Amino acid sequence: MPAPKPAPPDDRRSPVGEALAWSTRIMAIGIAMFLPGVVGGWLDDRFGLRFLGPAGFLVGFAASLFWLNGIAVERKD
């Protein structure tokens, strides 16, 4: 017999608090998407390479997709 799911916490945030929480999540995901590419571009300039910038943007994009998927799964449950 599977264990019962715990009851969801009684969340009584105001609509403004909920909006601020979502805006923080969205900004953090945007930074996580953009920052690896910027660091990769800086490393490219510093060491004379040409692949770390685009690779950083791809890694950041993939990380943000995983993060968004985690939020979607969390909201679904």
N, C-alpha and C positions, 0 to 999 in steps of 0.2 A: 504494500500500500504506500503510495507516494506521500511525502510529507506535505502538509498544507502550506500554502503560500502565506507569508506574514501579511497582516493588514497594512495597507499603504499608510504612511504617516499623514497626520492631519495637517495639511499644508494650507496655512491661512495667510499667504503673502498677498499684499495689495497688488492691483494690476500694474502699478508703476514698478514695484519690486520685481515682479515677474518679467516685465519688459527690460529692466536693467540686467537681470540675470541672462536673458536671451541675447541682449546686445553684447554682453561680455563674452559669451560663448562664440558668437559670430566673429567678433574682433580677434579672439584668440585663434580661431581656425584660420582666419585670413593671414595672421602673422605667421602661423605655422606653415602656411602654404608659400608665403613670400620669402621668409627669412633664409631658408636653406639655399635658395637661388642667389640671393644677395651675397651670402657668405661664399658660395661657390664661385661667383663672379670675382669677388675680392681675391680669393685664392688663385684664380686663373691669372689675374693681373700680377699678383705677387710672384708667382712661380713660372709664368710664361706658358701656361697650359690653355687649352681651349674647350675642355669638356666638362669641367666641374660646375660651371654656371648652369648650363642646360640640365645636367644630371641633378643638380640641387633643386631646380624647379620641378623636375619629375618626381623626385623623392618627396618634396613638400606637397605636391598635388596628391600623390598616393597616400601620404600620411593624413591629409585633410579628409580624403574620402573615407578612410578607415574611421576617423574621428566622427564624421557625420553619420556613418553607419552605426556606430556605437550609440550615438544620441537617438537615432531613429529606433533602434532596438529597445533602448531604455524607455522611450516614450510609449512603445507598443505594449510593453508588459504591464 
